[in-house]
Each structure stands twice: as structure tokens, then as C-alpha cells.
Amino acid sequence: MAGRIIQSRPNLDPAFFIGRGKVHQLREQIQSGHITLLIFDDELTPTQQRNLENLTECRVIDRTQLILAIFAQRARTREGKLQVELAQLDYLRPRLTGHGVELSRLGGGIGTRGPGETRLEMDRRRIVRRIARIRTEMERVRSQRELHRQHRRDTLIATLSLVGYTNAGKSTLFNALTASEVKVSKQLFSTLDPTLRRILLPSKRMALLSDTVGFIRKLPHTLVTAFRATLEEVVEADLILHVVDRADPQFKDHEVAVNSVLEDLQVKHIPILQVYNKIDLLEARSGRSDSTKGVFVSALTGEGLKELVHRIDALLLRDPVVDCHFVLPHAEARVLSLIQQKGRLLEKEITADFIRVHAQLPQSVARQLNSFVQ
């Protein structure tokens, strides 16, 4: 990075975002430093972007465009690429109307693999048609996901969703809890496509854990809209695990940013468990104090994971664990095997005629054994 400039002003300039005098100062710095790219850490209007490029004679991109470029580099699956392309086209459409701007200037040149590198110019009508086709395909993906979710609801399999600021360690925690080998990277947005794996809880209930895209502050609305199919795993979850990098000095700001996105997703009805990760990087124990608000863990070393899965087990309302007492004839010893397989056997008393059992079972299993209830 050649340099960074911050300007404080009461109102944004409608023509240049920053003051005209600051633009001329930037132009001098750009020319003297042979700078070829100017990045704004906020969203610019099409007019502001065009005016800045004309006056500075330098390529200008804003926060949303930079994020889209990174997303395009990270997308691996067909679904992920479609989501990124949809977000790019939604962003580009108002910047093309009536100005003949080349897509290669807006979408390419900084590592994207979106529409900018495949078409030099695209008029509004062609963009609208492409957006319609992508949305149709994404709706098909959304429908398929809904079928899978309905199957999980019918079989009473609970779903947990990991959310958090980018680089909070969600994928590392995902791997630790599910014994998986999902790619872990310190790069921004290394996880774009939702990944689901089974997790066995202490109650012996089976649940599904999903890993989702990392959030950031001021996440552009176009991205939230484009990634609707992916983020529905969060919206439809039975429990949200909000993973926080506790070792990051800005962790409180990151919590606020993630909570802001969760508010946009309207998930207030879903219980949320705060998971403070990376405690192995904290020098003092003060950062790991007990809290009713969350659980302190290290996904890397495994510290705190046992407490985490017990907290998850206690918070899941779907197919709750119930206390049961059964009287089993000796001829029904197979039921005892089922209880040990599906739940926790607390007590067993063998008499001459019966086997008395005290156990904790998922409600769905307990209902199957109603005929043996004491």
C-alpha cells in the first residue's frame, strides 16, 4: 500500500465523496508516486466514482468492489461463483446505464474471475437477462436446500450454524467439532460455500453443523442479497454459534459488526451462543474468565470444546432430551441395547422378572418406547 489518507468532514461531498481540495491533493500524490489504483473504504455512487477517476486520472474502486474482487478469487463451487457473479452484476448495473463503461475496467484487473474478464462491454438489457438467468438457477439451488432442510425437520435432526467475523477461526472450530478437514486459511473470506457435517452430542443426539461465509463491518447489502441461499442455513438454524476471535484487540467491534448482519437476517428468534475462540493466544487468564454469556475455547488446542458441546446439547430445543423410566421384560433385552445406543443409561436394576431402567433419551426415541414406561 502506497499510503492512506483519512478526511473528517460534516457531510459527504455528493460529487467526489471527499472534498474537492482533497481530490487535488490526491491527484498530486498519485502522479508523484506513480499510483495506479485508488481504493475508498466506503461505497461510492456511480457519479462519485466517475468524477474521481476523471479528476485523478487513476482507477478508483470502492469497498464493495474490493470485497467482490476478493469473493471472486475465493469462489470454488458452481453455486459460489453464481452468487459472486450475481452480486457483481447487481453492483455494475447502475454504473453502466447510459455511460458505456467497460466491464473490464469495473470487474477485472484485480484478480476477479467475474463477468468483467469475459465481456468487454455489456448493455443494460444483456445484464438484466443474465441476472434473471442466475436468479432462476439460484432459486433452483434454494429449492434443493429447502428440500434437504425439510427432510432434516421431519427426522428431527437439529442444525447448528457457525457465524462470525472473517478470520475468527470458524473453519478450524468446524474441523475440531466434526473431525473434518475443511480448508483453513488466514485469507479473508476463505469460506464462501456452506459446508455441513454431522456432530454427535453428549446426549447421543445427532446434529448438523454448518460453516458459513465470514462477516465484516458494513457488509454490502448486495452481498447479503446475493448470498441468500447460503445465509438461509443461518436463518433456518436451531442454534447459532457466534465465533469471536477473543485474541483480536478489536473483538468487541467485530461482535457488533456480526450482530448487525444477524439483525439484517432477522434471526432474533433463534438462540445464539457466543463462542470466544483462540484463547490459547491470550497471555492472561483474565481474558478467559467464566461467563454466562458464552464459552471460551481454543479450536486449535481443543481447550474448552468439551464444555462447548455440552452447552450446545443443553440449548437445542429440537427433539429435547427427556428423563425416562422403563420396565423391560427379559425377552425385550434388545430395547436395552437401543437405549444404550441412542441415549444415556443412568441406572439398571435386574430382577427375576424385569429389567428396570432409568435413562435419558431424545424425545423421539422415548416415544417409540412408550409401551415400556413404568
WOGIHU-V633056 format. One record per residue. PHI is phi in degrees with one decimal (999 if undefined). OMEGA is omega as a letter, one per 40 degrees, with the letter a starting at -180 (none if undefined). NEAR is the number of other ideal C-beta (glycine too) atoms within 8 Angstrom. Layout:
phi = <PHI;PHI>
omega = <OMEGA;OMEGA>
near = <NEAR;NEAR>
This chain:
phi = <999;-74.8;176.9;-141.4;-127.9;-121.7;-122.4;-103.1;-151.2;-64.7;-139.8;-73.4;-73.4;-64.5;-93.1;-127.7;73.5;-102.6;-68.8;-60.2;-63.1;-67.3;-64.4;-64.9;-64.4;-62.8;-59.8;-64.5;-66.8;-63.8;-69.4;-73.4;-98.2;52.8;-81.4;-112.5;-143.1;-118.7;-114.9;-105.4;-85.5;-167.4;-89.4;-97.3;-77.0;-55.2;-66.1;-61.8;-63.5;-65.7;-64.0;-63.8;-65.2;-66.2;-80.4;-89.2;55.3;-138.7;-67.7;-122.1;-131.2;-107.7;-59.4;-61.8;-64.6;-65.6;-62.0;-61.5;-64.3;-66.5;-58.0;-62.9;-70.3;-86.2;-62.6;-119.7;-86.9;-59.4;-63.4;-61.0;-66.3;-65.3;-63.4;-65.9;-63.3;-61.8;-64.4;-63.3;-68.0;-61.4;-72.8;-75.9;-54.5;-68.9;-88.9;-103.6;-58.5;74.4;-119.4;64.3;-70.9;-77.1;-65.0;-63.9;-75.7;-85.9;-103.4;-115.4;93.6;-129.8;94.7;-77.1;-123.0;-93.2;-66.3;-63.7;-89.5;-104.5;-135.8;-78.0;-137.7;-144.7;-78.9;-57.3;-62.7;-68.3;-64.0;-60.1;-64.0;-65.1;-60.3;-62.3;-65.4;-64.4;-64.2;-63.9;-67.5;-67.7;-66.0;-65.8;-62.2;-61.1;-64.4;-63.3;-62.9;-64.7;-62.2;-63.7;-64.9;-63.1;-62.2;-65.2;-63.9;-65.0;-94.2;61.6;-88.7;-75.6;-120.0;-109.1;-124.7;-86.4;-129.3;163.8;-64.6;-57.9;73.6;-79.9;98.5;-62.7;-67.1;-64.8;-65.7;-57.6;-63.2;-66.3;-81.4;-114.6;56.3;-102.3;-131.6;-66.2;-57.3;-113.8;-147.6;-84.1;-70.4;-65.8;55.6;-70.9;-110.8;-109.4;-101.7;-66.2;-120.8;-118.5;-141.1;-79.6;-136.8;-95.4;-90.3;-56.3;-75.6;73.5;-74.6;-97.0;-133.6;-110.9;-109.5;-114.2;-104.4;-122.1;-63.4;-72.0;-92.9;-141.9;-68.7;50.8;-62.7;-57.7;-59.7;-60.9;-73.8;-60.5;-67.2;-66.1;-95.4;-58.8;-60.8;-71.5;-72.6;-65.1;-62.9;-75.9;-62.0;-95.6;-71.9;-86.0;-151.6;-104.4;-101.6;-89.8;-87.1;-123.0;-76.9;-67.5;-84.5;-80.3;-57.7;-100.9;-61.6;-67.8;-63.9;-66.4;-59.5;-62.1;-62.9;-67.0;-61.7;-63.4;-66.1;-62.3;-64.0;-62.4;-81.6;56.7;-117.2;-61.3;-78.1;-97.0;-63.3;-123.2;-111.9;-76.4;-119.7;-88.2;-96.9;64.8;-70.3;-67.0;-92.1;-84.1;-77.5;-111.0;-69.6;-60.1;-79.1;-117.5;-60.9;-62.6;-151.0;-75.2;-77.9;-158.4;-120.7;-102.1;-139.6;-127.8;-63.4;-75.3;-96.5;93.3;-62.6;83.6;-69.3;-64.1;-64.2;-60.5;-67.3;-69.7;-65.9;-60.0;-58.1;-72.3;-87.2;-73.5;-94.4;-73.7;49.0;-62.8;-81.4;-122.8;-85.4;-132.4;-127.8;-123.4;-120.4;-109.6;-63.1;-58.7;-69.7;-105.0;-61.0;-61.4;-64.4;-61.0;-64.6;-64.2;-61.4;-67.5;-77.6;-100.4;-151.8;-115.8;-85.2;-92.0;-143.8;-144.0;-126.0;-101.4;-111.3;-66.7;-110.4;-138.4;-118.0;-91.6;-128.4;-117.1;-145.3;-115.7;-136.0;-59.8;-56.1;-63.3;-75.9;-58.6;-63.7;-68.2;-110.2;-56.3;-68.9;-104.9;-67.1;-71.2>
omega = <a;a;a;a;i;i;i;i;a;a;i;i;a;a;a;a;i;a;a;i;i;i;i;i;i;a;i;a;i;a;a;a;a;a;a;a;a;a;i;a;i;a;i;i;i;a;i;a;a;a;i;i;a;a;a;a;a;i;a;i;i;a;a;a;i;i;i;i;i;i;a;i;a;a;a;a;i;a;i;i;i;i;i;a;i;i;i;a;i;i;a;a;i;a;i;a;i;a;i;a;i;i;a;i;a;a;a;i;i;i;a;i;a;a;a;a;a;i;i;i;i;a;a;a;a;i;a;i;a;i;i;i;a;a;i;i;i;i;i;i;i;i;i;i;a;i;i;i;i;i;i;i;a;a;i;i;a;i;i;a;i;i;i;i;a;a;i;i;a;a;i;i;i;i;a;a;a;a;i;i;i;a;i;a;i;i;i;i;i;i;i;a;a;i;a;i;i;i;i;a;a;i;a;i;i;i;i;i;i;i;a;a;i;i;i;i;a;i;a;a;i;i;i;i;a;a;a;a;i;a;i;i;i;a;a;a;i;i;i;i;a;a;a;i;a;a;i;a;a;a;i;i;i;i;a;a;a;i;i;i;i;i;i;a;i;a;a;a;a;i;a;i;i;i;a;a;i;i;i;a;i;a;a;i;a;i;a;a;i;a;i;a;a;a;i;a;i;i;a;a;a;a;i;a;i;i;a;a;i;i;i;a;a;a;a;a;a;a;a;i;a;i;a;i;a;i;a;i;a;i;a;a;i;i;i;i;i;i;a;a;a;a;a;i;a;a;i;i;a;i;a;a;a;i;i;a;i;a;i;a;i;a;a;i;a;a;i;a;a;a;a;a;a;none>
near = <3;4;6;4;7;4;7;3;8;2;4;6;11;6;7;11;10;10;9;8;6;10;13;9;9;12;12;8;10;12;8;6;8;5;9;5;9;12;9;10;4;8;7;11;8;9;8;13;13;10;10;14;11;7;10;12;8;11;9;13;12;12;12;11;10;11;12;16;12;11;13;13;9;11;13;7;7;5;11;12;11;12;15;15;12;13;16;15;13;11;12;14;12;6;11;13;7;3;8;6;9;8;15;11;10;11;13;11;7;8;7;14;8;12;13;15;9;4;8;5;7;9;7;8;6;8;13;9;8;12;12;8;8;12;9;8;9;14;8;8;11;11;8;8;11;9;8;8;10;8;8;10;8;6;6;9;10;12;16;15;13;13;14;15;13;9;8;12;13;14;13;11;15;15;13;10;11;10;4;8;4;10;7;7;6;4;6;8;12;12;13;13;10;8;10;8;9;8;12;6;12;7;10;11;12;9;14;13;15;14;11;14;9;14;11;10;8;7;11;12;7;10;13;13;9;11;11;10;11;13;12;11;14;14;10;7;13;11;15;14;13;15;13;16;14;13;9;8;3;6;12;6;8;15;12;9;14;14;9;10;12;13;8;8;10;6;11;5;3;10;8;10;13;11;13;12;15;13;15;8;5;11;2;5;6;5;9;9;7;3;7;3;4;10;11;10;14;11;12;9;5;8;8;11;11;6;9;12;12;9;10;14;12;6;9;14;6;8;9;8;10;9;5;12;9;13;10;13;7;8;4;9;9;6;11;13;8;10;15;8;7;9;14;9;11;6;7;9;7;5;7;2;5;8;13;14;15;10;11;10;14;15;10;8;12;11;7;6;14;7;4;10;9;6>
